[in-house]
């Protein structure tokens, strides 16, 4: 399986989503912004 850029961005967005669920409120908005940007670039 080759890791293409869309696959890597999707994985990053997924990790950010998981971290948003696990972490506290202080880091939710930056992680959400990263996830949205990654999904927008796919």
Secondary structure as UniProt FT lines:
FT   HELIX           5..22
FT   HELIX           25..27
FT   HELIX           28..41
//
